Amino acid sequence: MPSAESVAAADRSLLAKHEYHVVPNSSHFAFLFICPPALAKNDREICTDAPGFDRVAFHRQFNADVLAFFRAQLDDR
């Protein structure tokens, strides 16, 4: 898993203008998908999040933000 410093270093090295967001209490697997109950029962590593992280709420907001970004970038093309 990348460290906060390695991510910050990569951010600093990018030449093009971009946005950079840190999602508090998230981990690598939190970005994959919302785990169905059967998977959550059998694969705790993928489906267990840190205290304070709401995967369902995160994906709801993240998906809306991604959709808004693409609509803003692609609507006039």
N, C-alpha and C positions, 0 to 999 in steps of 0.2 A: 504494500500500500504506500502511495507517495506521502512524503512528509510535507508539513506546511511550508517548510523552507524550500523544498525542491519545487513545489508548485509556485511559490512566490518568485523563485529564480526563473522559471519558465515564463511566467507572466512578464517579468522585467525584460526578457530577451526578445519578446515579440515586437516587431517594428510597426505593424499596422495598428490603427486605432481599434480598440476592442473593449469589451466589458469583462469584468472579472468578479465573480461572486463566490463567497464562502457560505456554505450551508451549515449552520451550527448543529452540532450533535449528529451529523450525518456520517455515514461510512460508505465504503465502495459499493456494497450490495444494495444500499438504500436507493440508489439511482436506477436499479434494474426494473423492478415491477412491484406491484402489490401482491404479496404472497397469498395464494388461496389456502384455506384452512388445512387441507391435506399436506401441502408442501411445508407449511409452517410447522406442522407436527413432526415431520420427518427430516427437515433440514433447517435446524435452528440457526446455523451460521449465516445462511443467506437471508433468513426471514426475521432475525432478531435485531432490533434497533436499539440505539443508546437511549437511556432515559431522557425524556424531553424532546425526542424526535417523533413526529407523527407522520408516518410514511404516506398514509392516505391523503392527509391535508397537503403534504409536500407535493405529491404527484398531481393533485388537483390544480394547485397553483402553478407548478412547473409546466404542465401541459398547456394551461391557458396562456402562460407567458410565451412559450415556444410558438404556439399558434398565432398569437398577436404579432410576434416578431416576423414570422414568415408572411403574414398578411400585409404588414407594413412594407416589407422589402419587395414583395412580388406582385402586389396588386396593380401597379402601374406599368408593368413590363409586358 
